[in-house]
Amino acid sequence: MSIVAWIVLGLIAGFIASKIVNKTGEGAILDIVLGVVGALVGGFVFNAVGAVGVDGFNVWSMFVAVIGAILVLVLKHAVMGRGRVHV
């Protein structure tokens, strides 16, 4: 895939994942980063269980990227929320 396709896939996947987890978007740049990282994480996880990861600009790759981005966001919230004290 070209860099432009990765950016578009990342933007869409990051936006969808942030809407699912946070109920709001993270902003265009953070959604792109989240989506691209999510595509890498999702591809790794799907390949680890024997499924196909990201293989182009298609619906399956979008699904993999969204699942990966959701995993990244959940992990981020688990790590960031750990040090806070709620009174």
PDB file of N, CA, C and O in Angstrom:
ATOM      1  N   MET A   1       0.844  -1.178   0.000  1.00  0.00           N
ATOM      2  CA  MET A   1       0.000   0.000   0.000  1.00  0.00           C
ATOM      3  C   MET A   1       0.888   1.240   0.000  1.00  0.00           C
ATOM      4  O   MET A   1       1.998   1.227   0.532  1.00  0.00           O
ATOM      5  N   SER A   2       0.392   2.285  -0.592  1.00  0.00           N
ATOM      6  CA  SER A   2       1.129   3.540  -0.611  1.00  0.00           C
ATOM      7  C   SER A   2       0.964   4.267   0.717  1.00  0.00           C
ATOM      8  O   SER A   2       0.102   3.914   1.522  1.00  0.00           O
ATOM      9  N   ILE A   3       1.772   5.257   0.939  1.00  0.00           N
ATOM     10  CA  ILE A   3       1.705   6.040   2.174  1.00  0.00           C
ATOM     11  C   ILE A   3       0.368   6.764   2.293  1.00  0.00           C
ATOM     12  O   ILE A   3      -0.164   6.915   3.394  1.00  0.00           O
ATOM     13  N   VAL A   4      -0.170   7.205   1.174  1.00  0.00           N
ATOM     14  CA  VAL A   4      -1.465   7.886   1.192  1.00  0.00           C
ATOM     15  C   VAL A   4      -2.568   6.911   1.629  1.00  0.00           C
ATOM     16  O   VAL A   4      -3.456   7.282   2.396  1.00  0.00           O
ATOM     17  N   ALA A   5      -2.510   5.679   1.146  1.00  0.00           N
ATOM     18  CA  ALA A   5      -3.499   4.670   1.537  1.00  0.00           C
ATOM     19  C   ALA A   5      -3.389   4.362   3.024  1.00  0.00           C
ATOM     20  O   ALA A   5      -4.405   4.191   3.697  1.00  0.00           O
ATOM     21  N   TRP A   6      -2.148   4.289   3.552  1.00  0.00           N
ATOM     22  CA  TRP A   6      -1.970   4.065   4.992  1.00  0.00           C
ATOM     23  C   TRP A   6      -2.552   5.214   5.801  1.00  0.00           C
ATOM     24  O   TRP A   6      -3.168   4.987   6.842  1.00  0.00           O
ATOM     25  N   ILE A   7      -2.365   6.439   5.338  1.00  0.00           N
ATOM     26  CA  ILE A   7      -2.888   7.610   6.048  1.00  0.00           C
ATOM     27  C   ILE A   7      -4.417   7.604   6.048  1.00  0.00           C
ATOM     28  O   ILE A   7      -5.043   7.861   7.076  1.00  0.00           O
ATOM     29  N   VAL A   8      -5.014   7.309   4.894  1.00  0.00           N
ATOM     30  CA  VAL A   8      -6.478   7.280   4.797  1.00  0.00           C
ATOM     31  C   VAL A   8      -7.041   6.139   5.649  1.00  0.00           C
ATOM     32  O   VAL A   8      -8.004   6.335   6.391  1.00  0.00           O
ATOM     33  N   LEU A   9      -6.442   4.950   5.543  1.00  0.00           N
ATOM     34  CA  LEU A   9      -6.873   3.817   6.346  1.00  0.00           C
ATOM     35  C   LEU A   9      -6.716   4.137   7.836  1.00  0.00           C
ATOM     36  O   LEU A   9      -7.596   3.822   8.637  1.00  0.00           O
ATOM     37  N   GLY A  10      -5.606   4.756   8.197  1.00  0.00           N
ATOM     38  CA  GLY A  10      -5.365   5.125   9.587  1.00  0.00           C
ATOM     39  C   GLY A  10      -6.361   6.143  10.104  1.00  0.00           C
ATOM     40  O   GLY A  10      -6.839   6.027  11.232  1.00  0.00           O
ATOM     41  N   LEU A  11      -6.673   7.128   9.302  1.00  0.00           N
ATOM     42  CA  LEU A  11      -7.633   8.152   9.714  1.00  0.00           C
ATOM     43  C   LEU A  11      -9.015   7.547   9.959  1.00  0.00           C
ATOM     44  O   LEU A  11      -9.653   7.825  10.975  1.00  0.00           O
ATOM     45  N   ILE A  12      -9.462   6.732   9.035  1.00  0.00           N
ATOM     46  CA  ILE A  12     -10.791   6.134   9.169  1.00  0.00           C
ATOM     47  C   ILE A  12     -10.825   5.152  10.351  1.00  0.00           C
ATOM     48  O   ILE A  12     -11.736   5.200  11.177  1.00  0.00           O
ATOM     49  N   ALA A  13      -9.833   4.272  10.423  1.00  0.00           N
ATOM     50  CA  ALA A  13      -9.811   3.269  11.497  1.00  0.00           C
ATOM     51  C   ALA A  13      -9.637   3.927  12.864  1.00  0.00           C
ATOM     52  O   ALA A  13     -10.294   3.530  13.826  1.00  0.00           O
ATOM     53  N   GLY A  14      -8.764   4.923  12.962  1.00  0.00           N
ATOM     54  CA  GLY A  14      -8.553   5.619  14.228  1.00  0.00           C
ATOM     55  C   GLY A  14      -9.786   6.365  14.675  1.00  0.00           C
ATOM     56  O   GLY A  14     -10.105   6.380  15.864  1.00  0.00           O
ATOM     57  N   PHE A  15     -10.484   6.984  13.742  1.00  0.00           N
ATOM     58  CA  PHE A  15     -11.705   7.713  14.075  1.00  0.00           C
ATOM     59  C   PHE A  15     -12.784   6.758  14.573  1.00  0.00           C
ATOM     60  O   PHE A  15     -13.443   7.029  15.577  1.00  0.00           O
ATOM     61  N   ILE A  16     -12.965   5.637  13.869  1.00  0.00           N
ATOM     62  CA  ILE A  16     -13.981   4.654  14.275  1.00  0.00           C
ATOM     63  C   ILE A  16     -13.647   4.095  15.659  1.00  0.00           C
ATOM     64  O   ILE A  16     -14.522   4.004  16.520  1.00  0.00           O
ATOM     65  N   ALA A  17     -12.396   3.725  15.871  1.00  0.00           N
ATOM     66  CA  ALA A  17     -12.002   3.153  17.160  1.00  0.00           C
ATOM     67  C   ALA A  17     -12.154   4.158  18.289  1.00  0.00           C
ATOM     68  O   ALA A  17     -12.616   3.797  19.372  1.00  0.00           O
ATOM     69  N   SER A  18     -11.775   5.412  18.061  1.00  0.00           N
ATOM     70  CA  SER A  18     -11.901   6.409  19.122  1.00  0.00           C
ATOM     71  C   SER A  18     -13.366   6.731  19.406  1.00  0.00           C
ATOM     72  O   SER A  18     -13.713   7.048  20.544  1.00  0.00           O
ATOM     73  N   LYS A  19     -14.225   6.655  18.401  1.00  0.00           N
ATOM     74  CA  LYS A  19     -15.660   6.832  18.626  1.00  0.00           C
ATOM     75  C   LYS A  19     -16.231   5.668  19.450  1.00  0.00           C
ATOM     76  O   LYS A  19     -17.097   5.879  20.299  1.00  0.00           O
ATOM     77  N   ILE A  20     -15.758   4.465  19.207  1.00  0.00           N
ATOM     78  CA  ILE A  20     -16.237   3.296  19.947  1.00  0.00           C
ATOM     79  C   ILE A  20     -15.760   3.336  21.399  1.00  0.00           C
ATOM     80  O   ILE A  20     -16.544   3.089  22.316  1.00  0.00           O
ATOM     81  N   VAL A  21     -14.485   3.646  21.610  1.00  0.00           N
ATOM     82  CA  VAL A  21     -13.916   3.597  22.960  1.00  0.00           C
ATOM     83  C   VAL A  21     -14.191   4.879  23.739  1.00  0.00           C
ATOM     84  O   VAL A  21     -14.636   4.817  24.885  1.00  0.00           O
ATOM     85  N   ASN A  22     -13.934   6.029  23.143  1.00  0.00           N
ATOM     86  CA  ASN A  22     -14.015   7.308  23.861  1.00  0.00           C
ATOM     87  C   ASN A  22     -15.308   8.072  23.623  1.00  0.00           C
ATOM     88  O   ASN A  22     -15.599   9.025  24.346  1.00  0.00           O
ATOM     89  N   LYS A  23     -16.078   7.681  22.640  1.00  0.00           N
ATOM     90  CA  LYS A  23     -17.295   8.389  22.211  1.00  0.00           C
ATOM     91  C   LYS A  23     -16.995   9.723  21.534  1.00  0.00           C
ATOM     92  O   LYS A  23     -17.925  10.432  21.148  1.00  0.00           O
ATOM     93  N   THR A  24     -15.725  10.082  21.380  1.00  0.00           N
ATOM     94  CA  THR A  24     -15.317  11.281  20.638  1.00  0.00           C
ATOM     95  C   THR A  24     -14.087  10.940  19.813  1.00  0.00           C
ATOM     96  O   THR A  24     -13.393   9.964  20.096  1.00  0.00           O
ATOM     97  N   GLY A  25     -13.823  11.735  18.807  1.00  0.00           N
ATOM     98  CA  GLY A  25     -12.605  11.563  18.032  1.00  0.00           C
ATOM     99  C   GLY A  25     -11.403  12.098  18.796  1.00  0.00           C
ATOM    100  O   GLY A  25     -11.556  12.893  19.723  1.00  0.00           O
ATOM    101  N   GLU A  26     -10.221  11.668  18.412  1.00  0.00           N
ATOM    102  CA  GLU A  26      -8.993  12.121  19.056  1.00  0.00           C
ATOM    103  C   GLU A  26      -8.401  13.337  18.354  1.00  0.00           C
ATOM    104  O   GLU A  26      -7.460  13.938  18.874  1.00  0.00           O
ATOM    105  N   GLY A  27      -8.917  13.713  17.201  1.00  0.00           N
ATOM    106  CA  GLY A  27      -8.314  14.744  16.367  1.00  0.00           C
ATOM    107  C   GLY A  27      -7.699  14.070  15.155  1.00  0.00           C
ATOM    108  O   GLY A  27      -7.344  12.893  15.222  1.00  0.00           O
ATOM    109  N   ALA A  28      -7.568  14.777  14.067  1.00  0.00           N
ATOM    110  CA  ALA A  28      -7.141  14.174  12.801  1.00  0.00           C
ATOM    111  C   ALA A  28      -5.776  13.508  12.897  1.00  0.00           C
ATOM    112  O   ALA A  28      -5.625  12.361  12.477  1.00  0.00           O
ATOM    113  N   ILE A  29      -4.787  14.194  13.436  1.00  0.00           N
ATOM    114  CA  ILE A  29      -3.425  13.641  13.485  1.00  0.00           C
ATOM    115  C   ILE A  29      -3.378  12.427  14.412  1.00  0.00           C
ATOM    116  O   ILE A  29      -2.814  11.395  14.048  1.00  0.00           O
ATOM    117  N   LEU A  30      -3.963  12.538  15.600  1.00  0.00           N
ATOM    118  CA  LEU A  30      -3.955  11.408  16.529  1.00  0.00           C
ATOM    119  C   LEU A  30      -4.774  10.235  16.003  1.00  0.00           C
ATOM    120  O   LEU A  30      -4.422   9.082  16.250  1.00  0.00           O
ATOM    121  N   ASP A  31      -5.859  10.508  15.282  1.00  0.00           N
ATOM    122  CA  ASP A  31      -6.631   9.426  14.673  1.00  0.00           C
ATOM    123  C   ASP A  31      -5.814   8.703  13.613  1.00  0.00           C
ATOM    124  O   ASP A  31      -5.891   7.479  13.508  1.00  0.00           O
ATOM    125  N   ILE A  32      -5.034   9.434  12.826  1.00  0.00           N
ATOM    126  CA  ILE A  32      -4.174   8.805  11.815  1.00  0.00           C
ATOM    127  C   ILE A  32      -3.131   7.926  12.491  1.00  0.00           C
ATOM    128  O   ILE A  32      -2.941   6.773  12.104  1.00  0.00           O
ATOM    129  N   VAL A  33      -2.456   8.467  13.500  1.00  0.00           N
ATOM    130  CA  VAL A  33      -1.431   7.701  14.208  1.00  0.00           C
ATOM    131  C   VAL A  33      -2.056   6.474  14.870  1.00  0.00           C
ATOM    132  O   VAL A  33      -1.525   5.367  14.773  1.00  0.00           O
ATOM    133  N   LEU A  34      -3.182   6.679  15.539  1.00  0.00           N
ATOM    134  CA  LEU A  34      -3.878   5.575  16.195  1.00  0.00           C
ATOM    135  C   LEU A  34      -4.269   4.501  15.188  1.00  0.00           C
ATOM    136  O   LEU A  34      -4.103   3.311  15.456  1.00  0.00           O
ATOM    137  N   GLY A  35      -4.782   4.905  14.045  1.00  0.00           N
ATOM    138  CA  GLY A  35      -5.194   3.942  13.025  1.00  0.00           C
ATOM    139  C   GLY A  35      -4.038   3.174  12.421  1.00  0.00           C
ATOM    140  O   GLY A  35      -4.147   1.969  12.194  1.00  0.00           O
ATOM    141  N   VAL A  36      -2.926   3.851  12.156  1.00  0.00           N
ATOM    142  CA  VAL A  36      -1.756   3.175  11.585  1.00  0.00           C
ATOM    143  C   VAL A  36      -1.160   2.213  12.606  1.00  0.00           C
ATOM    144  O   VAL A  36      -0.841   1.072  12.270  1.00  0.00           O
ATOM    145  N   VAL A  37      -1.006   2.664  13.848  1.00  0.00           N
ATOM    146  CA  VAL A  37      -0.506   1.777  14.904  1.00  0.00           C
ATOM    147  C   VAL A  37      -1.490   0.628  15.123  1.00  0.00           C
ATOM    148  O   VAL A  37      -1.084  -0.517  15.321  1.00  0.00           O
ATOM    149  N   GLY A  38      -2.779   0.942  15.086  1.00  0.00           N
ATOM    150  CA  GLY A  38      -3.796  -0.103  15.210  1.00  0.00           C
ATOM    151  C   GLY A  38      -3.725  -1.124  14.093  1.00  0.00           C
ATOM    152  O   GLY A  38      -3.929  -2.315  14.328  1.00  0.00           O
ATOM    153  N   ALA A  39      -3.439  -0.675  12.882  1.00  0.00           N
ATOM    154  CA  ALA A  39      -3.288  -1.604  11.755  1.00  0.00           C
ATOM    155  C   ALA A  39      -2.097  -2.533  11.975  1.00  0.00           C
ATOM    156  O   ALA A  39      -2.171  -3.724  11.672  1.00  0.00           O
ATOM    157  N   LEU A  40      -1.006  -1.991  12.499  1.00  0.00           N
ATOM    158  CA  LEU A  40       0.163  -2.823  12.777  1.00  0.00           C
ATOM    159  C   LEU A  40      -0.124  -3.820  13.896  1.00  0.00           C
ATOM    160  O   LEU A  40       0.193  -5.003  13.777  1.00  0.00           O
ATOM    161  N   VAL A  41      -0.725  -3.336  14.980  1.00  0.00           N
ATOM    162  CA  VAL A  41      -1.060  -4.212  16.109  1.00  0.00           C
ATOM    163  C   VAL A  41      -2.100  -5.250  15.680  1.00  0.00           C
ATOM    164  O   VAL A  41      -1.947  -6.438  15.964  1.00  0.00           O
ATOM    165  N   GLY A  42      -3.143  -4.806  15.005  1.00  0.00           N
ATOM    166  CA  GLY A  42      -4.175  -5.730  14.541  1.00  0.00           C
ATOM    167  C   GLY A  42      -3.622  -6.771  13.576  1.00  0.00           C
ATOM    168  O   GLY A  42      -3.982  -7.946  13.652  1.00  0.00           O
ATOM    169  N   GLY A  43      -2.752  -6.343  12.672  1.00  0.00           N
ATOM    170  CA  GLY A  43      -2.119  -7.287  11.745  1.00  0.00           C
ATOM    171  C   GLY A  43      -1.294  -8.328  12.477  1.00  0.00           C
ATOM    172  O   GLY A  43      -1.321  -9.508  12.127  1.00  0.00           O
ATOM    173  N   PHE A  44      -0.556  -7.891  13.496  1.00  0.00           N
ATOM    174  CA  PHE A  44       0.242  -8.821  14.297  1.00  0.00           C
ATOM    175  C   PHE A  44      -0.655  -9.823  15.028  1.00  0.00           C
ATOM    176  O   PHE A  44      -0.401 -11.027  15.004  1.00  0.00           O
ATOM    177  N   VAL A  45      -1.704  -9.316  15.675  1.00  0.00           N
ATOM    178  CA  VAL A  45      -2.613 -10.182  16.435  1.00  0.00           C
ATOM    179  C   VAL A  45      -3.333 -11.163  15.509  1.00  0.00           C
ATOM    180  O   VAL A  45      -3.424 -12.351  15.817  1.00  0.00           O
ATOM    181  N   PHE A  46      -3.839 -10.678  14.386  1.00  0.00           N
ATOM    182  CA  PHE A  46      -4.565 -11.561  13.464  1.00  0.00           C
ATOM    183  C   PHE A  46      -3.635 -12.603  12.857  1.00  0.00           C
ATOM    184  O   PHE A  46      -4.030 -13.756  12.684  1.00  0.00           O
ATOM    185  N   ASN A  47      -2.399 -12.212  12.529  1.00  0.00           N
ATOM    186  CA  ASN A  47      -1.441 -13.191  12.011  1.00  0.00           C
ATOM    187  C   ASN A  47      -1.070 -14.215  13.073  1.00  0.00           C
ATOM    188  O   ASN A  47      -0.841 -15.382  12.756  1.00  0.00           O
ATOM    189  N   ALA A  48      -1.010 -13.787  14.335  1.00  0.00           N
ATOM    190  CA  ALA A  48      -0.653 -14.694  15.426  1.00  0.00           C
ATOM    191  C   ALA A  48      -1.692 -15.785  15.633  1.00  0.00           C
ATOM    192  O   ALA A  48      -1.353 -16.895  16.042  1.00  0.00           O
ATOM    193  N   VAL A  49      -2.944 -15.481  15.356  1.00  0.00           N
ATOM    194  CA  VAL A  49      -4.000 -16.488  15.517  1.00  0.00           C
ATOM    195  C   VAL A  49      -4.320 -17.207  14.209  1.00  0.00           C
ATOM    196  O   VAL A  49      -5.258 -18.002  14.153  1.00  0.00           O
ATOM    197  N   GLY A  50      -3.562 -16.940  13.177  1.00  0.00           N
ATOM    198  CA  GLY A  50      -3.714 -17.662  11.919  1.00  0.00           C
ATOM    199  C   GLY A  50      -4.616 -17.020  10.888  1.00  0.00           C
ATOM    200  O   GLY A  50      -4.895 -17.620   9.849  1.00  0.00           O
ATOM    201  N   ALA A  51      -5.076 -15.813  11.158  1.00  0.00           N
ATOM    202  CA  ALA A  51      -5.926 -15.107  10.198  1.00  0.00           C
ATOM    203  C   ALA A  51      -5.069 -14.159   9.360  1.00  0.00           C
ATOM    204  O   ALA A  51      -3.894 -13.942   9.653  1.00  0.00           O
ATOM    205  N   VAL A  52      -5.661 -13.615   8.340  1.00  0.00           N
ATOM    206  CA  VAL A  52      -4.971 -12.664   7.475  1.00  0.00           C
ATOM    207  C   VAL A  52      -5.009 -11.292   8.130  1.00  0.00           C
ATOM    208  O   VAL A  52      -6.053 -10.863   8.623  1.00  0.00           O
ATOM    209  N   GLY A  53      -3.872 -10.603   8.136  1.00  0.00           N
ATOM    210  CA  GLY A  53      -3.807  -9.252   8.682  1.00  0.00           C
ATOM    211  C   GLY A  53      -4.182  -8.238   7.619  1.00  0.00           C
ATOM    212  O   GLY A  53      -5.046  -8.493   6.780  1.00  0.00           O
ATOM    213  N   VAL A  54      -3.535  -7.098   7.658  1.00  0.00           N
ATOM    214  CA  VAL A  54      -3.775  -6.041   6.681  1.00  0.00           C
ATOM    215  C   VAL A  54      -3.128  -6.460   5.367  1.00  0.00           C
ATOM    216  O   VAL A  54      -1.926  -6.721   5.315  1.00  0.00           O
ATOM    217  N   ASP A  55      -3.936  -6.523   4.301  1.00  0.00           N
ATOM    218  CA  ASP A  55      -3.402  -6.975   3.015  1.00  0.00           C
ATOM    219  C   ASP A  55      -3.745  -6.035   1.866  1.00  0.00           C
ATOM    220  O   ASP A  55      -3.692  -6.442   0.705  1.00  0.00           O
ATOM    221  N   GLY A  56      -4.090  -4.809   2.162  1.00  0.00           N
ATOM    222  CA  GLY A  56      -4.414  -3.832   1.132  1.00  0.00           C
ATOM    223  C   GLY A  56      -5.468  -2.878   1.649  1.00  0.00           C
ATOM    224  O   GLY A  56      -5.797  -2.886   2.835  1.00  0.00           O
ATOM    225  N   PHE A  57      -5.987  -2.069   0.775  1.00  0.00           N
ATOM    226  CA  PHE A  57      -7.019  -1.107   1.151  1.00  0.00           C
ATOM    227  C   PHE A  57      -8.368  -1.724   0.849  1.00  0.00           C
ATOM    228  O   PHE A  57      -8.917  -1.541  -0.237  1.00  0.00           O
ATOM    229  N   ASN A  58      -8.906  -2.466   1.827  1.00  0.00           N
ATOM    230  CA  ASN A  58     -10.188  -3.139   1.651  1.00  0.00           C
ATOM    231  C   ASN A  58     -10.919  -3.202   2.988  1.00  0.00           C
ATOM    232  O   ASN A  58     -10.406  -2.735   4.005  1.00  0.00           O
ATOM    233  N   VAL A  59     -12.109  -3.776   2.984  1.00  0.00           N
ATOM    234  CA  VAL A  59     -12.942  -3.817   4.184  1.00  0.00           C
ATOM    235  C   VAL A  59     -12.290  -4.660   5.275  1.00  0.00           C
ATOM    236  O   VAL A  59     -12.321  -4.284   6.446  1.00  0.00           O
ATOM    237  N   TRP A  60     -11.697  -5.801   4.903  1.00  0.00           N
ATOM    238  CA  TRP A  60     -11.049  -6.651   5.898  1.00  0.00           C
ATOM    239  C   TRP A  60      -9.901  -5.916   6.588  1.00  0.00           C
ATOM    240  O   TRP A  60      -9.768  -5.986   7.810  1.00  0.00           O
ATOM    241  N   SER A  61      -9.086  -5.226   5.831  1.00  0.00           N
ATOM    242  CA  SER A  61      -7.973  -4.478   6.421  1.00  0.00           C
ATOM    243  C   SER A  61      -8.482  -3.382   7.342  1.00  0.00           C
ATOM    244  O   SER A  61      -7.875  -3.112   8.378  1.00  0.00           O
ATOM    245  N   MET A  62      -9.590  -2.746   6.975  1.00  0.00           N
ATOM    246  CA  MET A  62     -10.195  -1.728   7.829  1.00  0.00           C
ATOM    247  C   MET A  62     -10.659  -2.357   9.141  1.00  0.00           C
ATOM    248  O   MET A  62     -10.449  -1.790  10.213  1.00  0.00           O
ATOM    249  N   PHE A  63     -11.285  -3.523   9.056  1.00  0.00           N
ATOM    250  CA  PHE A  63     -11.731  -4.237  10.254  1.00  0.00           C
ATOM    251  C   PHE A  63     -10.545  -4.572  11.162  1.00  0.00           C
ATOM    252  O   PHE A  63     -10.605  -4.346  12.371  1.00  0.00           O
ATOM    253  N   VAL A  64      -9.474  -5.106  10.586  1.00  0.00           N
ATOM    254  CA  VAL A  64      -8.275  -5.449  11.347  1.00  0.00           C
ATOM    255  C   VAL A  64      -7.692  -4.200  12.011  1.00  0.00           C
ATOM    256  O   VAL A  64      -7.304  -4.240  13.179  1.00  0.00           O
ATOM    257  N   ALA A  65      -7.630  -3.098  11.274  1.00  0.00           N
ATOM    258  CA  ALA A  65      -7.075  -1.858  11.812  1.00  0.00           C
ATOM    259  C   ALA A  65      -7.938  -1.302  12.940  1.00  0.00           C
ATOM    260  O   ALA A  65      -7.404  -0.807  13.933  1.00  0.00           O
ATOM    261  N   VAL A  66      -9.247  -1.374  12.806  1.00  0.00           N
ATOM    262  CA  VAL A  66     -10.144  -0.884  13.859  1.00  0.00           C
ATOM    263  C   VAL A  66      -9.993  -1.733  15.118  1.00  0.00           C
ATOM    264  O   VAL A  66      -9.912  -1.189  16.219  1.00  0.00           O
ATOM    265  N   ILE A  67      -9.953  -3.048  14.973  1.00  0.00           N
ATOM    266  CA  ILE A  67      -9.769  -3.926  16.130  1.00  0.00           C
ATOM    267  C   ILE A  67      -8.431  -3.634  16.802  1.00  0.00           C
ATOM    268  O   ILE A  67      -8.357  -3.566  18.029  1.00  0.00           O
ATOM    269  N   GLY A  68      -7.382  -3.464  16.016  1.00  0.00           N
ATOM    270  CA  GLY A  68      -6.070  -3.137  16.582  1.00  0.00           C
ATOM    271  C   GLY A  68      -6.069  -1.793  17.284  1.00  0.00           C
ATOM    272  O   GLY A  68      -5.468  -1.651  18.349  1.00  0.00           O
ATOM    273  N   ALA A  69      -6.737  -0.799  16.701  1.00  0.00           N
ATOM    274  CA  ALA A  69      -6.797   0.529  17.314  1.00  0.00           C
ATOM    275  C   ALA A  69      -7.604   0.495  18.609  1.00  0.00           C
ATOM    276  O   ALA A  69      -7.269   1.197  19.563  1.00  0.00           O
ATOM    277  N   ILE A  70      -8.658  -0.310  18.653  1.00  0.00           N
ATOM    278  CA  ILE A  70      -9.419  -0.467  19.896  1.00  0.00           C
ATOM    279  C   ILE A  70      -8.537  -1.087  20.972  1.00  0.00           C
ATOM    280  O   ILE A  70      -8.565  -0.652  22.123  1.00  0.00           O
ATOM    281  N   LEU A  71      -7.753  -2.099  20.608  1.00  0.00           N
ATOM    282  CA  LEU A  71      -6.829  -2.706  21.568  1.00  0.00           C
ATOM    283  C   LEU A  71      -5.828  -1.685  22.092  1.00  0.00           C
ATOM    284  O   LEU A  71      -5.544  -1.650  23.289  1.00  0.00           O
ATOM    285  N   VAL A  72      -5.289  -0.850  21.197  1.00  0.00           N
ATOM    286  CA  VAL A  72      -4.326   0.175  21.600  1.00  0.00           C
ATOM    287  C   VAL A  72      -4.980   1.176  22.552  1.00  0.00           C
ATOM    288  O   VAL A  72      -4.381   1.543  23.562  1.00  0.00           O
ATOM    289  N   LEU A  73      -6.191   1.619  22.245  1.00  0.00           N
ATOM    290  CA  LEU A  73      -6.883   2.579  23.109  1.00  0.00           C
ATOM    291  C   LEU A  73      -7.216   1.985  24.477  1.00  0.00           C
ATOM    292  O   LEU A  73      -7.054   2.654  25.497  1.00  0.00           O
ATOM    293  N   VAL A  74      -7.672   0.756  24.506  1.00  0.00           N
ATOM    294  CA  VAL A  74      -7.988   0.108  25.781  1.00  0.00           C
ATOM    295  C   VAL A  74      -6.719  -0.039  26.613  1.00  0.00           C
ATOM    296  O   VAL A  74      -6.739   0.209  27.818  1.00  0.00           O
ATOM    297  N   LEU A  75      -5.623  -0.437  25.988  1.00  0.00           N
ATOM    298  CA  LEU A  75      -4.346  -0.553  26.691  1.00  0.00           C
ATOM    299  C   LEU A  75      -3.877   0.808  27.195  1.00  0.00           C
ATOM    300  O   LEU A  75      -3.371   0.918  28.312  1.00  0.00           O
ATOM    301  N   LYS A  76      -4.042   1.844  26.374  1.00  0.00           N
ATOM    302  CA  LYS A  76      -3.661   3.200  26.774  1.00  0.00           C
ATOM    303  C   LYS A  76      -4.452   3.643  28.000  1.00  0.00           C
ATOM    304  O   LYS A  76      -3.882   4.192  28.943  1.00  0.00           O
ATOM    305  N   HIS A  77      -5.750   3.411  27.991  1.00  0.00           N
ATOM    306  CA  HIS A  77      -6.591   3.809  29.121  1.00  0.00           C
ATOM    307  C   HIS A  77      -6.247   3.003  30.374  1.00  0.00           C
ATOM    308  O   HIS A  77      -6.302   3.534  31.483  1.00  0.00           O
ATOM    309  N   ALA A  78      -5.894   1.735  30.208  1.00  0.00           N
ATOM    310  CA  ALA A  78      -5.524   0.911  31.356  1.00  0.00           C
ATOM    311  C   ALA A  78      -4.220   1.403  31.978  1.00  0.00           C
ATOM    312  O   ALA A  78      -4.088   1.439  33.201  1.00  0.00           O
ATOM    313  N   VAL A  79      -3.268   1.777  31.147  1.00  0.00           N
ATOM    314  CA  VAL A  79      -1.969   2.241  31.654  1.00  0.00           C
ATOM    315  C   VAL A  79      -2.073   3.659  32.204  1.00  0.00           C
ATOM    316  O   VAL A  79      -1.539   3.940  33.277  1.00  0.00           O
ATOM    317  N   MET A  80      -2.738   4.541  31.504  1.00  0.00           N
ATOM    318  CA  MET A  80      -2.832   5.932  31.929  1.00  0.00           C
ATOM    319  C   MET A  80      -3.710   6.082  33.170  1.00  0.00           C
ATOM    320  O   MET A  80      -3.469   6.975  33.982  1.00  0.00           O
ATOM    321  N   GLY A  81      -4.699   5.248  33.334  1.00  0.00           N
ATOM    322  CA  GLY A  81      -5.606   5.357  34.465  1.00  0.00           C
ATOM    323  C   GLY A  81      -5.055   4.748  35.738  1.00  0.00           C
ATOM    324  O   GLY A  81      -5.616   4.948  36.815  1.00  0.00           O
ATOM    325  N   ARG A  82      -3.976   4.016  35.629  1.00  0.00           N
ATOM    326  CA  ARG A  82      -3.437   3.277  36.761  1.00  0.00           C
ATOM    327  C   ARG A  82      -2.846   4.190  37.840  1.00  0.00           C
ATOM    328  O   ARG A  82      -2.987   3.888  39.025  1.00  0.00           O
ATOM    329  N   GLY A  83      -2.192   5.291  37.473  1.00  0.00           N
ATOM    330  CA  GLY A  83      -1.510   6.146  38.435  1.00  0.00           C
ATOM    331  C   GLY A  83      -2.377   7.223  39.054  1.00  0.00           C
ATOM    332  O   GLY A  83      -1.914   7.952  39.931  1.00  0.00           O
ATOM    333  N   ARG A  84      -3.611   7.341  38.626  1.00  0.00           N
ATOM    334  CA  ARG A  84      -4.482   8.414  39.128  1.00  0.00           C
ATOM    335  C   ARG A  84      -5.171   8.008  40.417  1.00  0.00           C
ATOM    336  O   ARG A  84      -5.535   6.848  40.610  1.00  0.00           O
ATOM    337  N   VAL A  85      -5.339   8.974  41.282  1.00  0.00           N
ATOM    338  CA  VAL A  85      -6.077   8.744  42.520  1.00  0.00           C
ATOM    339  C   VAL A  85      -7.394   9.473  42.419  1.00  0.00           C
ATOM    340  O   VAL A  85      -7.419  10.685  42.201  1.00  0.00           O
ATOM    341  N   HIS A  86      -8.486   8.756  42.573  1.00  0.00           N
ATOM    342  CA  HIS A  86      -9.816   9.363  42.486  1.00  0.00           C
ATOM    343  C   HIS A  86     -10.363   9.545  43.897  1.00  0.00           C
ATOM    344  O   HIS A  86     -10.436   8.593  44.674  1.00  0.00           O
ATOM    345  N   VAL A  87     -10.747  10.786  44.219  1.00  0.00           N
ATOM    346  CA  VAL A  87     -11.268  11.082  45.555  1.00  0.00           C
ATOM    347  C   VAL A  87     -12.750  11.357  45.475  1.00  0.00           C
ATOM    348  O   VAL A  87     -13.383  11.628  46.495  1.00  0.00           O
TER     349      VAL A  87
END
